[in-house]
Amino acid sequence: MKKEWPDWTPPAAMLARRPDLPRHMKGGIDNPLGARALYLGSSEYRIHGSNEPDTIGTAVSSGCIRMTNDDVKDLYDRVPVGAKVIVRE
């Protein structure tokens, strides 16, 4: 699945670590998922944008692959739903 300006609901494990987080956040410029999200199968993991581009490349995610909004918009337009994703270190 792919979504533009997706809503965000933090997973239970993230809420356990950060109980201060909102339980749900509508999509938009302040949303941590950024401009686009590409959902990886039926998991909680995604490739998504970020509302904090200065943190890209740092360990602040709960397992998702974060990109700048410009980069994820480009990827979103080029990758079909169902594309095979290989994650390498």
Number of C-alpha atoms within 10 A of each C-alpha: 12 19 14 16 19 21 17 17 15 18 11 11 10 13 14 11 9 11 11 8 13 11 12 11 16 12 18 17 13 13 19 20 28 28 26 29 28 23 18 18 13 8 7 12 15 20 20 29 27 24 17 16 13 9 14 15 11 8 8 10 12 12 11 15 17 25 25 19 21 14 14 21 18 11 17 20 10 8 12 12 12 12 8 10 9 5 6 4 2
